Amino acid sequence: MSLMIFYAFAMQCMATLAIVKRETNSWKWPLIQLFGMGALAYISALLTFQILQ
């Protein structure tokens, strides 16, 4: 279950990051998006694991 939660929140599409980079003309927002969503996915999966354990 926690793996499903992780994949639901994690940034999986590198094409989306490329489009955001091209639209903003900066690496700031794609990196915030990548690491922010990665952290959200990890914390959500960890909480799910702890609750269901």
C-alpha positions, -999 to 999 in steps of 0.1 A, spaced: 0 0 0 28 24 8 44 18 -26 11 27 -43 10 59 -23 46 67 -32 39 63 -69 7 84 -67 27 114 -54 61 110 -69 72 130 -100 75 103 -126 74 122 -159 107 138 -169 89 154 -199 68 174 -174 100 187 -158 114 196 -192 83 216 -201 83 234 -168 120 243 -174 113 255 -209 82 276 -198 100 292 -168 134 294 -185 150 284 -152 159 252 -133 145 266 -101 109 254 -104 115 220 -120 139 212 -91 115 224 -65 88 203 -82 111 172 -83 123 174 -47 91 187 -32 70 160 -47 96 134 -39 96 145 -2 58 145 -2 57 110 -17 83 97 8 65 112 38 31 100 26 45 64 20 62 64 54 30 75 72 10 49 53 35 22 63 35 32 99 -3 35 102 -9 1 85 19 -18 103 
